[in-house]
Amino acid sequence: MQCMDTTKTPIVLGGNVFGWTAGREESFAVLDAYVAAGGTLIDTADSYSQWAPGNSGGESETILGAWLAERGPFPVASKVGQSKHRPGLSAENIHAAVRDSLKRLGLPSISLYYAHFDEDGRPIEEIARAFSELREEGLIEEIGVSNLSAERIAAWLDVAERDGLHAPTVLQKEYSLMERGIEADILPLARERGLTVQTYYSLARGFLTGKYRDGAASVDSPRAGVAAGYLDDRGRAVLAALDEISGRHDTTQTAVSLAWLATRPQVSGVISSARDTGQLSGVLAATEVKLSEEDIARLDAASAA
């Protein structure tokens, strides 16, 4: 399968649903459709989906591994730190966890490997050196940082520069029209230090699909409760802007929401999952949307805190 630079993917396929709301057959169909549409990176983690009843973690990587065994190598991003079997970011755990992930995926190396969440009290020097060692061993190709504070990310970058280590190149954070907190610190840091950003919860847990409205029927989704919580005055203003702009572009609120993210400085990848090919089509439609400056300004104003 052909692939492109993993740090410049517009739509990154989220793998959190594989083995959770999407079984093996549905997952394979989504993966095949994503590749056929020109997709270039799949995002997963060793902990996906340990929260689901009957699961213990690693299900997403296992399904991906089975798909890769049939289809051939493809760029995959994964993460370490949250698995209940391999928790934390000690050097020992990082080295063991990456080998577990590689075994499940059936790959010789992982395209992009993230520190999933920070670990209180863990020296950043230990984490930085362990990830750099994985690069030296050829077990990973790029280093990513997910959910660490701006201060800890800056410290990691400083250690890497001081000690001649391989440094992170990609940050992953929650970012959407409803969650814009990273504009205060993470995006400026990424711009200053030359990193790119990939976004998760890009549709605000489904709220930005437009399904959650006053008087609307309940939505069949495990995230419905959280998504419905965005339905306040600001949420209604965002939905009104999305309705207006999606109508003008003859597309969906989903596509406009994701297209807006793709316009943000430093954003190189917009992560979105799909439990079936119908949902995937809605996500991929974002790549065809070209927002005007007026559209972007309208969305910026509606979503301002």
C-alpha positions in Angstrom: 0.0 0.0 0.0 1.2 3.5 -0.8 1.7 6.0 2.0 2.7 9.6 2.6 4.5 11.6 5.3 2.8 10.6 8.6 3.0 14.1 10.0 1.1 15.7 7.2 -2.1 13.7 7.1 -5.3 15.8 6.9 -7.7 13.1 8.2 -6.2 10.6 10.5 -8.4 7.5 11.2 -9.0 7.0 14.9 -8.7 3.3 15.9 -10.4 3.6 19.3 -13.6 2.0 18.1 -11.9 -1.1 16.7 -12.8 -3.9 19.1 -15.3 -1.7 20.9 -18.2 -0.3 18.8 -16.8 -1.9 15.6 -16.1 -5.6 15.4 -13.5 -7.2 13.2 -15.6 -7.2 10.0 -16.8 -3.6 10.4 -13.3 -2.5 11.3 -11.8 -4.1 8.2 -14.4 -2.4 6.0 -13.7 1.0 7.5 -9.9 0.5 7.1 -10.2 -0.7 3.5 -12.5 2.3 2.7 -10.1 4.7 4.4 -7.1 3.4 2.4 -9.1 3.5 -0.8 -9.9 7.1 -0.2 -6.2 8.0 0.1 -5.9 7.9 3.9 -2.4 7.8 5.2 -2.3 7.2 9.0 -4.2 5.2 11.6 -4.1 6.3 15.2 -4.5 3.7 18.1 -3.1 3.0 21.6 -2.1 0.0 23.6 -5.0 0.7 26.0 -7.8 0.7 23.4 -10.4 -0.5 24.3 -9.9 -1.7 27.9 -12.9 0.4 29.1 -15.4 -1.8 27.2 -17.0 -4.7 29.0 -15.1 -7.9 28.4 -12.1 -6.2 27.0 -8.7 -5.9 28.6 -6.8 -3.6 26.3 -4.9 -4.2 23.0 -8.1 -5.1 21.1 -7.6 -2.2 18.6 -4.0 -3.1 17.9 -4.9 -6.8 17.5 -7.6 -6.0 14.9 -5.2 -3.7 13.1 -2.6 -6.4 13.2 -4.9 -8.9 11.6 -5.9 -6.3 8.9 -2.2 -5.5 8.3 -1.3 -9.2 8.0 -3.8 -9.4 5.1 -3.3 -6.0 3.5 0.4 -5.3 4.0 2.3 -2.6 6.0 0.6 0.8 6.6 1.6 3.8 8.8 0.2 3.4 12.4 0.5 5.7 15.4 0.2 4.1 18.8 0.7 5.2 22.4 2.1 4.0 25.7 1.2 4.8 29.3 -2.5 4.1 29.9 -2.7 0.3 29.5 -3.6 -1.4 32.8 -1.1 -4.0 31.9 1.7 -1.5 31.1 0.9 1.7 33.0 3.1 4.7 33.3 6.2 6.1 31.5 9.1 4.4 33.2 11.9 3.5 30.8 11.4 -0.1 31.5 7.7 0.1 30.7 8.2 2.1 27.5 10.6 -0.5 26.2 8.3 -3.4 27.1 5.1 -1.7 25.9 6.4 -0.9 22.4 7.4 -4.5 21.9 4.0 -5.6 23.0 2.4 -3.2 20.5 4.7 -4.3 17.7 3.8 -7.9 18.3 0.0 -7.2 18.2 0.4 -5.1 15.1 2.8 -7.4 13.4 5.0 -4.5 12.3 8.8 -4.1 12.5 8.4 -0.4 13.6 5.7 2.0 14.6 5.4 5.2 12.4 4.6 7.5 15.3 4.8 6.6 19.0 3.2 8.8 21.7 3.6 9.2 25.4 -0.2 8.9 26.0 -0.5 10.8 29.4 2.0 12.2 31.8 3.1 10.4 34.9 3.3 12.4 38.1 6.8 12.4 39.5 8.5 10.7 36.5 11.6 12.6 35.5 11.2 14.0 32.0 14.8 13.0 31.4 14.0 9.3 31.8 11.0 9.5 29.4 13.0 11.5 26.8 15.9 9.1 26.9 13.7 6.0 26.6 11.8 7.3 23.6 15.1 8.4 21.9 16.4 4.9 22.5 13.4 3.4 20.7 14.3 5.6 17.7 17.9 4.4 17.9 16.8 0.8 17.9 14.5 1.4 14.9 11.4 0.4 16.8 9.7 3.7 16.1 10.1 6.3 13.4 8.8 9.5 15.0 8.2 10.5 18.7 4.9 12.0 19.7 3.5 13.6 22.9 -0.1 13.4 23.9 -1.8 15.1 26.8 1.3 16.5 28.5 1.3 20.1 29.7 3.1 22.8 27.7 5.6 23.1 30.5 6.5 19.4 30.4 6.6 19.3 26.6 9.0 22.3 26.6 11.1 20.5 29.2 11.3 17.4 27.1 12.4 19.4 24.1 15.0 21.2 26.1 16.4 17.8 27.4 16.5 16.4 23.9 18.4 19.5 22.7 20.8 19.5 25.6 21.6 15.8 25.5 21.5 15.2 21.8 18.4 13.0 21.9 15.8 12.4 19.3 13.0 14.9 20.0 9.3 14.8 19.7 7.9 16.1 16.4 4.1 15.7 16.9 1.8 16.8 19.7 -1.7 15.3 20.1 -4.3 17.2 22.1 -8.1 17.6 22.3 -9.1 20.4 20.0 -12.4 21.3 18.3 -14.8 24.2 17.9 -16.1 23.4 21.4 -12.7 22.9 23.0 -10.1 25.6 22.1 -8.0 25.6 25.2 -4.8 24.6 23.4 -4.7 27.9 21.5 -3.4 29.5 24.7 -0.3 27.4 25.2 0.1 24.3 23.0 -0.3 25.9 19.6 2.1 28.7 20.4 4.6 26.2 21.7 4.3 24.0 18.6 4.8 27.0 16.4 7.8 28.3 18.3 9.5 24.9 18.5 8.6 23.6 15.0 6.2 20.8 16.0 2.9 19.8 14.3 -0.4 19.0 16.1 -2.9 16.3 15.6 -6.3 16.7 17.2 -8.6 14.2 19.0 -12.2 14.5 20.0 -12.2 16.6 16.8 -16.1 16.5 16.7 -16.5 17.2 20.5 -17.5 13.7 21.2 -20.1 13.8 18.4 -21.7 17.1 19.3 -20.5 18.8 16.1 -22.2 16.3 13.9 -25.3 18.3 14.6 -27.3 15.5 16.0 -27.6 17.0 19.5 -30.2 19.7 19.5 -33.1 20.9 21.6 -36.0 18.5 21.2 -34.0 16.0 19.1 -34.3 12.3 19.6 -31.7 10.6 21.8 -28.6 9.5 20.0 -27.3 5.9 20.2 -23.7 6.6 21.2 -21.6 5.7 24.3 -20.6 9.4 24.3 -24.1 10.8 24.0 -24.2 12.1 27.6 -21.0 14.1 27.3 -21.8 15.4 23.9 -25.3 16.6 25.0 -23.6 18.7 27.7 -22.3 21.1 25.0 -25.9 22.2 24.2 -25.8 25.6 25.9 -26.0 29.1 24.4 -22.4 28.8 23.0 -23.2 25.3 21.6 -26.3 26.6 19.9 -24.4 29.4 18.4 -21.8 27.0 16.9 -24.6 24.8 15.5 -26.3 27.8 13.9 -23.0 28.7 12.2 -22.4 25.1 11.1 -25.9 24.9 9.7 -25.4 28.2 7.7 -22.0 27.3 6.4 -22.7 23.6 5.6 -25.8 24.7 3.7 -23.8 27.1 1.6 -21.2 24.5 0.8 -23.8 21.7 0.3 -22.1 19.5 2.8 -22.6 18.4 6.5 -21.8 20.0 9.9 -19.3 17.2 10.4 -17.4 18.1 7.3 -17.3 21.8 8.1 -16.2 21.2 11.7 -13.3 19.0 10.6 -12.4 21.4 7.7 -12.2 24.3 10.2 -9.7 22.3 12.3 -7.5 21.7 9.2 -7.2 25.5 8.8 -5.7 26.0 12.3 -2.0 26.9 12.5 0.3 23.9 13.2 -2.5 21.3 12.8 -1.3 18.6 10.5 -3.8 15.8 11.3 -7.4 15.8 12.3 -8.2 12.5 14.1 -11.7 11.1 13.7 -13.0 7.6 14.2 -15.8 5.8 12.3 -17.6 2.6 13.3 -18.9 2.0 9.8 -18.3 3.1 6.3 -21.2 5.5 6.4 -19.7 7.4 9.2 -16.3 7.4 7.4 -17.8 8.9 4.3 -19.1 11.8 6.4 -15.7 12.3 7.9 -13.8 12.1 4.6 -16.1 14.7 3.1 -14.1 17.3 5.1 -11.3 17.0 2.6 -13.5 18.4 -0.1 -14.5 21.5 1.9 -12.7 24.7 1.2 -13.7 27.3 3.8 -13.6 31.0 2.9 -12.1 33.6 5.3 -15.6 34.6 6.0 -16.6 31.1 6.9 -13.6 30.7 9.3 -14.3 34.1 10.9 -18.0 33.1 11.5 -17.0 29.9 13.2 -14.3 31.6 15.2 -16.7 34.1 16.5 -19.4 31.5 17.3 -17.1 29.2 19.2 -15.1 31.9 21.1 -15.2 31.2 24.8 
